[in-house]
């Protein structure tokens, strides 16, 4: 029985060991995209990775590829997290609520979660904004509306009591007030990092 011979992998294919978003936060990725040759920016790359990109790596895409093919998974910063399964963006959301019960009491609770915006959904939001002549802030506003509407259902956060039970005469019956808190700057930076890495042609249109 003859063995099936598999074709050799192309010589120029280099394994990517991580995503750049796992190494740098969105604000630094944005800065790197704006000034990839700036010596201070490159020094910050050295500080965070322990390695200095070679002088011939001058563009953001070249440095991005270098980071993703040379990173050490064991030394990734503790705040790093993998990209969502759909390849979109992930937004940190803080949840809080006050429950009012029949025993005339109230108690505050809080929790955290990560709201996922899948790549296809994000691109659809961006394209609709471009078609309507809207700007980046309008895209951020759409995402915040989605967080306000769906974050509790999608994230299902584990809420912990953050205060003592307050017994009083509340005019309510098994009700609760709830809210979500998040950073519009984080949304903007995450979206810019996503677009620059995958669809840079769209950034100039917003």
Phi, psi and omega in degrees: 000126183278146178277146177277120181271122178272139179294144179294149178293146178303139185295334185269004179275122181247132181292131175270124186270343180195176173261148182298332179293341177278344183259316182242152175281163186303323182294322179287324177299320177298316179296319179296324178292329181278327185219067183293338182262357181295127184298328179291317178298317181293328176293325176292326174299315178300317183297322185272337183249343184080004180224149178256128177298142182299152182302329182286350176274101189248336183260163178300316182297323179293318179290322178301314179296320179297317179297314186288338180261352182239000184288156178251113183304325183293336184256012178297143181297150184296337181280351184290149178214151181292157177293153176302156182306326181276002177077019182267227180234162182231127183244129176288130181232133174257136183247145174213151180205157173234121180263135175246129184242176183292339180278015181058060179222165171218149177213135180272143176227156178213159179195176180226158177201175180237114182271124184262133170243109184293157185302313182298318180294318180297316179296325178294318178297315181296316182294321177298319179295317179297315180298329181269004180072025182269173184247183182302319182298328179292324177295316178300319180297321178296317180295320179295323176298321178294321178296313180301323185278325193239352188299318182298319181288316183289314187277327183045061186292149172278111185269134178243143178299131180243018179193172179279159175291130182251106182271127184198178178266084178272135177275063180208165186220101181053057178238173178204149172255133182223154178206162177239146179231135181204173184253120175294329177296319178297319178300312182299314182294319179295320180292318178297317179298318180296312182293318180297325183282329189240329181218065184298338181293338181279335184299317182293343182271353180259000000 
